[in-house]
Amino acid sequence: MAHSAISSRGRLYGALGTGALVVGGLAYVGLGDPHNPSFLFPGCPFKALTGLNCPGCGGLRMTHDVLHGDFAAAVTDNVFLLVGLPLLAAWLLLRWRRRQSLMTKSALAVIMVAAVAWTVIRNLPGFPLVPTVLNG
């Protein structure tokens, strides 16, 4: 069998496996309720160590909210990821279609500065957009 056929098959299996993992993860988050403290998923190590919300804290709850059409709750849980992930995906897709390098040093710098700024802002006292948790 030709090398290109083997690598093509490997890419196909990799894409199918990744797709299955994504669908399974979305099903688990959509059918379960990450707002409930009894939801089985590892906690955020940054929050466990510092007591502060990291840039991704509330991402599972935000995903659950989006899957259930509750965009107001999704904004409250993590507006940074709600807006940022689709923008990043569109930017990466555009660069991929143009056959450009997907991630540049300046792009990484922008993402890191935005993530640090979001972390600081969301942990200010009284900031209203913090991840919600329901009482078990």
GROMACS elastic network, one bead per residue, 0.5 to 0.9 nm:
[ bonds ]
;  ai    aj funct       b0    kb
    1     4     6  0.85180   500
    1     5     6  0.67812   500
    1     6     6  0.70820   500
    2     5     6  0.53592   500
    2     6     6  0.65440   500
    2     7     6  0.88804   500
    3     6     6  0.51790   500
    3     7     6  0.62317   500
    3     8     6  0.84666   500
    4     7     6  0.51236   500
    4     8     6  0.58509   500
    4     9     6  0.84236   500
    5     9     6  0.60405   500
    5    10     6  0.84985   500
    6     9     6  0.51185   500
    6    10     6  0.61288   500
    6    11     6  0.86476   500
    7    11     6  0.61495   500
    7    12     6  0.85663   500
    8    11     6  0.51459   500
    8    12     6  0.62345   500
    8    13     6  0.87135   500
    9    13     6  0.61617   500
    9    14     6  0.84559   500
   10    13     6  0.51497   500
   10    14     6  0.59842   500
   10    15     6  0.84962   500
   11    15     6  0.60233   500
   11    16     6  0.84958   500
   12    15     6  0.51199   500
   12    16     6  0.60965   500
   12    17     6  0.84908   500
   13    16     6  0.50290   500
   13    17     6  0.59495   500
   13    18     6  0.84197   500
   14    17     6  0.51225   500
   14    18     6  0.60414   500
   14    19     6  0.84610   500
   15    18     6  0.50977   500
   15    19     6  0.60009   500
   15    20     6  0.85363   500
   16    19     6  0.50262   500
   16    20     6  0.61030   500
   16    21     6  0.86374   500
   17    20     6  0.50849   500
   17    21     6  0.62505   500
   17    22     6  0.86562   500
   18    21     6  0.51247   500
   18    22     6  0.61804   500
   18    23     6  0.86243   500
   19    22     6  0.51026   500
   19    23     6  0.60989   500
   19    24     6  0.84436   500
   20    23     6  0.51767   500
   20    24     6  0.59778   500
   20    25     6  0.84680   500
   21    24     6  0.50581   500
   21    25     6  0.59914   500
   21    26     6  0.84926   500
   22    25     6  0.51082   500
   22    26     6  0.60746   500
   22    27     6  0.84785   500
   23    26     6  0.51202   500
   23    27     6  0.60267   500
   23    28     6  0.85957   500
   24    27     6  0.50567   500
   24    28     6  0.61966   500
   24    29     6  0.86897   500
   25    28     6  0.51143   500
   25    29     6  0.62172   500
   25    30     6  0.84044   500
   26    29     6  0.51364   500
   26    30     6  0.57860   500
   26    31     6  0.83277   500
   26    63     6  0.79368   500
   26    64     6  0.81234   500
   26    67     6  0.82751   500
   27    31     6  0.58109   500
   27    32     6  0.80981   500
   28    31     6  0.53525   500
   28    32     6  0.57171   500
   28    33     6  0.86882   500
   29    32     6  0.52272   500
   29    33     6  0.65465   500
   29    34     6  0.68050   500
   29    60     6  0.68041   500
   29    61     6  0.80300   500
   29    63     6  0.72726   500
   29    64     6  0.57004   500
   29    67     6  0.86323   500
   30    33     6  0.70365   500
   30    34     6  0.87654   500
   30    63     6  0.76483   500
   30    64     6  0.50630   500
   30    65     6  0.81573   500
   30    66     6  0.88827   500
   30    67     6  0.60433   500
   30    68     6  0.73315   500
   31    64     6  0.82255   500
   32    35     6  0.89904   500
   32    36     6  0.87415   500
   32    39     6  0.68857   500
   32    40     6  0.87175   500
   32    64     6  0.82062   500
   33    36     6  0.56702   500
   33    37     6  0.87199   500
   33    38     6  0.86600   500
   33    39     6  0.61599   500
   33    61     6  0.75842   500
   33    64     6  0.70499   500
   34    37     6  0.71128   500
   34    38     6  0.81108   500
   34    39     6  0.53628   500
   34    40     6  0.80236   500
   34    41     6  0.80993   500
   34    58     6  0.87514   500
   34    60     6  0.63169   500
   34    61     6  0.53119   500
   34    64     6  0.71799   500
   34   133     6  0.78962   500
   34   134     6  0.89253   500
   35    38     6  0.86600   500
   35    39     6  0.74935   500
   35    58     6  0.88450   500
   35    60     6  0.85991   500
   35    61     6  0.59571   500
   35    64     6  0.86285   500
   35   131     6  0.84915   500
   35   132     6  0.63429   500
   35   134     6  0.53578   500
   35   135     6  0.83965   500
   35   136     6  0.89790   500
   36    39     6  0.55823   500
   36   133     6  0.60267   500
   36   134     6  0.50699   500
   36   135     6  0.64497   500
   36   136     6  0.56534   500
   37    40     6  0.82536   500
   37   133     6  0.67923   500
   37   134     6  0.68771   500
   37   135     6  0.68186   500
   37   136     6  0.57600   500
   38    41     6  0.88430   500
   38   136     6  0.64589   500
   42    45     6  0.84976   500
   43    46     6  0.88610   500
   43    47     6  0.78711   500
   43    48     6  0.73734   500
   44    47     6  0.53226   500
   44    48     6  0.61913   500
   44    49     6  0.87259   500
   44    53     6  0.84506   500
   44    54     6  0.80150   500
   44    56     6  0.85604   500
   44    57     6  0.69681   500
   45    49     6  0.61021   500
   45    50     6  0.84953   500
   46    49     6  0.52324   500
   46    50     6  0.59406   500
   46    51     6  0.74407   500
   46    52     6  0.71173   500
   46    53     6  0.73765   500
   46    54     6  0.63828   500
   47    50     6  0.52180   500
   47    53     6  0.55737   500
   47    54     6  0.66968   500
   47    57     6  0.80464   500
   48    51     6  0.57509   500
   48    52     6  0.80471   500
   49    52     6  0.82165   500
   50    53     6  0.83661   500
   52   119     6  0.82697   500
   52   122     6  0.89021   500
   52   123     6  0.64182   500
   53    56     6  0.77226   500
   53    57     6  0.55340   500
   53    58     6  0.83625   500
   53   119     6  0.66917   500
   53   120     6  0.89330   500
   53   122     6  0.72235   500
   53   123     6  0.64913   500
   53   130     6  0.80329   500
   53   131     6  0.84320   500
   54    57     6  0.52822   500
   54    58     6  0.88799   500
   54   115     6  0.83886   500
   54   116     6  0.86046   500
   54   118     6  0.83485   500
   54   119     6  0.55333   500
   54   120     6  0.88189   500
   54   122     6  0.85589   500
   54   123     6  0.86944   500
   55    58     6  0.85332   500
   55    59     6  0.86376   500
   55    78     6  0.80881   500
   55    80     6  0.73976   500
   55    81     6  0.79056   500
   55   115     6  0.57000   500
   55   116     6  0.74640   500
   55   117     6  0.89516   500
   55   118     6  0.62525   500
   55   119     6  0.52958   500
   55   122     6  0.84125   500
   56    59     6  0.53861   500
   56    60     6  0.85670   500
   56    78     6  0.73788   500
   56    80     6  0.82798   500
   56    81     6  0.70722   500
   56   115     6  0.88334   500
   56   119     6  0.89283   500
   57    60     6  0.78517   500
   57    61     6  0.86707   500
   57    77     6  0.79156   500
   57    78     6  0.71632   500
   57   130     6  0.85477   500
   57   131     6  0.68819   500
   58    61     6  0.51406   500
   58    62     6  0.59227   500
   58    63     6  0.85393   500
   58    74     6  0.86370   500
   58    76     6  0.86455   500
   58    78     6  0.54681   500
   58   130     6  0.75971   500
   58   132     6  0.74929   500
   59    63     6  0.60692   500
   59    64     6  0.85467   500
   59    74     6  0.86047   500
   59    77     6  0.69390   500
   59    78     6  0.59554   500
   59    81     6  0.68265   500
   59    82     6  0.82388   500
   59   131     6  0.83534   500
   60    63     6  0.50307   500
   60    64     6  0.61622   500
   60    65     6  0.85525   500
   60    77     6  0.86904   500
   61    64     6  0.50013   500
   61    65     6  0.60923   500
   61    66     6  0.86218   500
   61    73     6  0.85599   500
   61    74     6  0.71857   500
   61    77     6  0.62979   500
   61    78     6  0.81465   500
   61   131     6  0.73756   500
   61   132     6  0.77266   500
   61   133     6  0.86444   500
   62    65     6  0.50190   500
   62    66     6  0.61880   500
   62    67     6  0.86114   500
   62    70     6  0.88734   500
   62    71     6  0.82559   500
   62    73     6  0.71579   500
   62    75     6  0.72780   500
   62    76     6  0.79991   500
   62    77     6  0.53046   500
   62    78     6  0.59323   500
   62    79     6  0.81398   500
   62    81     6  0.82098   500
   62    82     6  0.72165   500
   62   131     6  0.82625   500
   63    66     6  0.51198   500
   63    67     6  0.61465   500
   63    68     6  0.86216   500
   63    74     6  0.71929   500
   63    82     6  0.82593   500
   64    67     6  0.51460   500
   64    68     6  0.63031   500
   64    69     6  0.86833   500
   64    70     6  0.85469   500
   64    74     6  0.80244   500
   65    68     6  0.51168   500
   65    69     6  0.61064   500
   65    71     6  0.63865   500
   65    72     6  0.83557   500
   65    73     6  0.62051   500
   65    74     6  0.52432   500
   65    77     6  0.85674   500
   66    70     6  0.56759   500
   66    71     6  0.57908   500
   66    73     6  0.83868   500
   66    74     6  0.61755   500
   66    82     6  0.87239   500
   67    70     6  0.77336   500
   68    71     6  0.84431   500
   69    72     6  0.88540   500
   69    74     6  0.88066   500
   70    73     6  0.55975   500
   70    74     6  0.63531   500
   70    75     6  0.89581   500
   71    75     6  0.61482   500
   71    76     6  0.86268   500
   72    75     6  0.52484   500
   72    76     6  0.65241   500
   72    77     6  0.88255   500
   73    76     6  0.50379   500
   73    77     6  0.61379   500
   73    78     6  0.87251   500
   73   131     6  0.89241   500
   73   132     6  0.82745   500
   74    77     6  0.50855   500
   74    78     6  0.61875   500
   74    79     6  0.67465   500
   74    82     6  0.70758   500
   74   131     6  0.88919   500
   75    78     6  0.55056   500
   75    80     6  0.81616   500
   75    81     6  0.89725   500
   75    82     6  0.68477   500
   75    83     6  0.88096   500
   75   129     6  0.72894   500
   76    79     6  0.64091   500
   76   128     6  0.74924   500
   76   130     6  0.59468   500
   76   131     6  0.63636   500
   76   132     6  0.75187   500
   77    82     6  0.89466   500
   77   129     6  0.64323   500
   77   130     6  0.56405   500
   77   132     6  0.60950   500
   78    81     6  0.57051   500
   78    82     6  0.62349   500
   78    83     6  0.88208   500
   78   129     6  0.71756   500
   78   130     6  0.71686   500
   78   131     6  0.66699   500
   79    83     6  0.60251   500
   79    84     6  0.79656   500
   79   129     6  0.77578   500
   80    83     6  0.56087   500
   80    84     6  0.55370   500
   80    85     6  0.80489   500
   80   114     6  0.89143   500
   80   115     6  0.82990   500
   80   118     6  0.71867   500
   81    85     6  0.53167   500
   81    86     6  0.81972   500
   82    85     6  0.62041   500
   82    86     6  0.72702   500
   83    86     6  0.60849   500
   83    87     6  0.64873   500
   83    88     6  0.88338   500
   84    87     6  0.51344   500
   84    88     6  0.59648   500
   84    89     6  0.85001   500
   85    88     6  0.50514   500
   85    89     6  0.60170   500
   85    90     6  0.85424   500
   86    90     6  0.60682   500
   86    91     6  0.85120   500
   87    90     6  0.51715   500
   87    91     6  0.61327   500
   87    92     6  0.85836   500
   88    91     6  0.50693   500
   88    92     6  0.60589   500
   88    93     6  0.84807   500
   89    92     6  0.51404   500
   89    93     6  0.60271   500
   89    94     6  0.85279   500
   90    93     6  0.50765   500
   90    94     6  0.60916   500
   90    95     6  0.86310   500
   91    94     6  0.51463   500
   91    95     6  0.62499   500
   91    96     6  0.85689   500
   91   102     6  0.85598   500
   92    95     6  0.51258   500
   92    96     6  0.60032   500
   92    97     6  0.85452   500
   92   102     6  0.57752   500
   92   103     6  0.77742   500
   93    97     6  0.60539   500
   93    98     6  0.85535   500
   93   102     6  0.83543   500
   94    97     6  0.51746   500
   94    98     6  0.62813   500
   94    99     6  0.86126   500
   94   100     6  0.86657   500
   94   102     6  0.89457   500
   95    98     6  0.50757   500
   95    99     6  0.61025   500
   95   100     6  0.50758   500
   95   101     6  0.67745   500
   95   102     6  0.57788   500
   95   103     6  0.87423   500
   96   100     6  0.58692   500
   96   101     6  0.73290   500
   96   102     6  0.62672   500
   97   100     6  0.76650   500
   98   101     6  0.89621   500
   99   102     6  0.82821   500
  100   103     6  0.87951   500
  101   104     6  0.67849   500
  103   106     6  0.83284   500
  103   107     6  0.62471   500
  103   108     6  0.67878   500
  104   107     6  0.51294   500
  104   108     6  0.62792   500
  104   109     6  0.86252   500
  105   108     6  0.51169   500
  105   109     6  0.61738   500
  105   110     6  0.87120   500
  106   110     6  0.62361   500
  106   111     6  0.86831   500
  107   110     6  0.50972   500
  107   111     6  0.62420   500
  107   112     6  0.86110   500
  108   111     6  0.51081   500
  108   112     6  0.60956   500
  108   113     6  0.85705   500
  109   112     6  0.51207   500
  109   113     6  0.60718   500
  109   114     6  0.84666   500
  110   113     6  0.52206   500
  110   114     6  0.60405   500
  110   115     6  0.85229   500
  111   114     6  0.51371   500
  111   115     6  0.60719   500
  111   116     6  0.86327   500
  112   115     6  0.50850   500
  112   116     6  0.61572   500
  112   117     6  0.84961   500
  113   116     6  0.51971   500
  113   117     6  0.60152   500
  113   118     6  0.84989   500
  114   117     6  0.50730   500
  114   118     6  0.60186   500
  114   119     6  0.85073   500
  115   118     6  0.51096   500
  115   119     6  0.61048   500
  115   120     6  0.86892   500
  116   119     6  0.50215   500
  116   120     6  0.62691   500
  116   121     6  0.86328   500
  117   120     6  0.52076   500
  117   121     6  0.61089   500
  117   122     6  0.85391   500
  118   121     6  0.50926   500
  118   122     6  0.58899   500
  118   123     6  0.84308   500
  119   122     6  0.54490   500
  119   123     6  0.63150   500
  119   124     6  0.89473   500
  120   123     6  0.54126   500
  120   124     6  0.65608   500
  121   124     6  0.54391   500
  121   127     6  0.73928   500
  122   125     6  0.83673   500
  122   126     6  0.89749   500
  122   127     6  0.59687   500
  122   128     6  0.80212   500
  122   129     6  0.67288   500
  122   130     6  0.67149   500
  123   126     6  0.83564   500
  123   127     6  0.68928   500
  123   130     6  0.82184   500
  124   127     6  0.56280   500
  125   128     6  0.88595   500
  127   130     6  0.72307   500
  129   132     6  0.88384   500
  133   136     6  0.88257   500
